[in-house]
Amino acid sequence: MSRALAMKPVELSSPLLRLDQPVAADSKLMFEYCQDPLFERFLTVPWPYNATDAETFISRYIPSAWKSKDEYTWALRAVDKPDLLGIISLQPGSGSIGFWLGAPHRGNGYVPEALRLVADWAFSTDVVDAIHWECLVGNIASARVARKAGFIFQGQAPSMSPYRDGSHPISWQGRLRTVDDRSPKDDWPDEVVAP
Ligand SMILES: CC(C)(COP(=O)(O)OP(=O)(O)OC[C@H]1O[C@@H](n2cnc3c(N)ncnc32)[C@H](O)[C@@H]1OP(=O)(O)O)[C@@H](O)C(=O)NCCC(=O)NCCS
């Protein structure tokens, strides 16, 4: 896909989920979800997270990053309800994927499904031919999502993306390529594979 033209947001959907653009009305829930202490520990969102962080992310950063092709970000919603459930994003330059879900909505397989939708779209449109996933060592829920989506575990290494303080902490890393089958692989850390 040419990088010369501006990119317009695309909508993706399945019987379970709709991925579309976050809108101003989502900022209240985004602010509430982003008070989760797990986000301070595992994500690079601003901390403390303020209402204006959600508003600016939705109104400025997301549209401009689509246009410039720096990062494609979607809201996760159930097909039959308008409420924001979480966020997933893909950086076409590095192939990096990121995601979070509001705490009340976890454990329903929403993020593995969102990951499948984004990967299918990104591979079929040649946006990327490989997706890079990473999380801080010990973020088992994130690693389980990546494993369920078929990512191949690459080991642990300093994170590709800088953490909130600019450091590159040791992270679990995985990769999914166009040619990979999507079955969960066994060579992940035991605590990720364990039932
Ligand atoms: C990671 C996250 C997006 C997972 O989303 P989800 O839609 O709930 O994913 P799933 O429904 O597939 O559940 C994830 C799995 O992790 C497990 N899990 C969740 N929390 C866990 C914990 N603290 N310890 C061990 N396992 C845990 C769940 O039981 C589930 O296991 P299963 O696959 O065997 O059923 C969500 O937990 C989240 O938003 N976490 C905080 C933000 C974050 O860490 N984002 C990723 C940054 S790299």
The ligand as an SDF file (V2000), in Angstrom:
LIG
                    3D

 48 50  0  0  0  0  0  0  0  0999 V2000
   -4.5350   -8.3090   28.0670 C   0  0  0  0  0  0  0  0  0  0  0  0
   -6.0250   -8.0720   27.9250 C   0  0  0  0  0  0  0  0  0  0  0  0
   -6.2630   -7.0950   26.8010 C   0  0  0  0  0  0  0  0  0  0  0  0
   -6.7000   -9.4310   27.6300 C   0  0  0  0  0  0  0  0  0  0  0  0
   -7.9730   -9.2110   27.0770 O   0  0  0  0  0  0  0  0  0  0  0  0
   -9.1810  -10.2980   27.1420 P   0  0  0  0  0  0  0  0  0  0  0  0
  -10.1290  -10.0020   26.0300 O   0  0  0  0  0  0  0  0  0  0  0  0
   -9.7110  -10.3420   28.5130 O   0  0  0  0  0  0  0  0  0  0  0  0
   -8.4620  -11.6360   26.8080 O   0  0  0  0  0  0  0  0  0  0  0  0
   -8.9990  -13.1000   27.0560 P   0  0  0  0  0  0  0  0  0  0  0  0
  -10.4950  -13.0890   27.2680 O   0  0  0  0  0  0  0  0  0  0  0  0
   -8.4650  -13.9230   25.9540 O   0  0  0  0  0  0  0  0  0  0  0  0
   -8.3050  -13.5260   28.4220 O   0  0  0  0  0  0  0  0  0  0  0  0
   -6.9280  -13.5410   28.5280 C   0  0  0  0  0  0  0  0  0  0  0  0
   -6.4110  -14.7980   29.2570 C   0  0  0  0  0  0  0  0  0  0  0  0
   -5.5440  -14.3980   30.3150 O   0  0  0  0  0  0  0  0  0  0  0  0
   -6.0220  -14.9260   31.5480 C   0  0  0  0  0  0  0  0  0  0  0  0
   -5.6960  -13.9660   32.6090 N   0  0  0  0  0  0  0  0  0  0  0  0
   -6.2400  -12.7680   32.8070 C   0  0  0  0  0  0  0  0  0  0  0  0
   -5.6440  -12.1580   33.8520 N   0  0  0  0  0  0  0  0  0  0  0  0
   -4.7020  -13.0400   34.3120 C   0  0  0  0  0  0  0  0  0  0  0  0
   -3.7650  -13.0210   35.3770 C   0  0  0  0  0  0  0  0  0  0  0  0
   -3.6570  -11.9630   36.1850 N   0  0  0  0  0  0  0  0  0  0  0  0
   -2.9610  -14.0910   35.5410 N   0  0  0  0  0  0  0  0  0  0  0  0
   -3.0620  -15.1520   34.7390 C   0  0  0  0  0  0  0  0  0  0  0  0
   -3.9220  -15.2260   33.7070 N   0  0  0  0  0  0  0  0  0  0  0  0
   -4.7370  -14.1820   33.5170 C   0  0  0  0  0  0  0  0  0  0  0  0
   -7.4870  -15.1350   31.3340 C   0  0  0  0  0  0  0  0  0  0  0  0
   -8.0000  -16.0850   32.2310 O   0  0  0  0  0  0  0  0  0  0  0  0
   -7.4590  -15.6730   29.9130 C   0  0  0  0  0  0  0  0  0  0  0  0
   -6.9410  -16.9830   29.9320 O   0  0  0  0  0  0  0  0  0  0  0  0
   -7.4110  -18.1090   28.8870 P   0  0  0  0  0  0  0  0  0  0  0  0
   -6.9070  -17.6420   27.5640 O   0  0  0  0  0  0  0  0  0  0  0  0
   -6.7240  -19.3480   29.3080 O   0  0  0  0  0  0  0  0  0  0  0  0
   -8.8990  -18.1540   28.9350 O   0  0  0  0  0  0  0  0  0  0  0  0
   -6.6360   -7.4780   29.2160 C   0  0  0  0  0  0  0  0  0  0  0  0
   -6.3680   -8.3580   30.2710 O   0  0  0  0  0  0  0  0  0  0  0  0
   -6.1040   -6.0920   29.5660 C   0  0  0  0  0  0  0  0  0  0  0  0
   -6.6140   -5.0960   29.0950 O   0  0  0  0  0  0  0  0  0  0  0  0
   -5.0640   -6.0160   30.4350 N   0  0  0  0  0  0  0  0  0  0  0  0
   -4.5060   -4.7230   30.8610 C   0  0  0  0  0  0  0  0  0  0  0  0
   -3.8220   -3.9630   29.7410 C   0  0  0  0  0  0  0  0  0  0  0  0
   -2.6960   -4.7650   29.1010 C   0  0  0  0  0  0  0  0  0  0  0  0
   -1.9000   -5.3890   29.8040 O   0  0  0  0  0  0  0  0  0  0  0  0
   -2.6390   -4.7280   27.7720 N   0  0  0  0  0  0  0  0  0  0  0  0
   -1.6010   -5.4200   27.0200 C   0  0  0  0  0  0  0  0  0  0  0  0
   -0.3160   -4.6650   27.0650 C   0  0  0  0  0  0  0  0  0  0  0  0
    0.9790   -5.5280   26.2110 S   0  0  0  0  0  0  0  0  0  0  0  0
  1  2  1  0
  2  3  1  0
  2  4  1  0
  2 36  1  0
  4  5  1  0
  5  6  1  0
  6  7  2  0
  6  8  1  0
  6  9  1  0
  9 10  1  0
 10 11  2  0
 10 12  1  0
 10 13  1  0
 13 14  1  0
 14 15  1  0
 15 16  1  0
 15 30  1  0
 16 17  1  0
 17 18  1  0
 17 28  1  0
 18 19  1  0
 18 27  1  0
 19 20  2  0
 20 21  1  0
 21 22  1  0
 21 27  2  0
 22 23  1  0
 22 24  2  0
 24 25  1  0
 25 26  2  0
 26 27  1  0
 28 29  1  0
 28 30  1  0
 30 31  1  0
 31 32  1  0
 32 33  2  0
 32 34  1  0
 32 35  1  0
 36 37  1  0
 36 38  1  0
 38 39  2  0
 38 40  1  0
 40 41  1  0
 41 42  1  0
 42 43  1  0
 43 44  2  0
 43 45  1  0
 45 46  1  0
 46 47  1  0
 47 48  1  0
M  END
$$$$
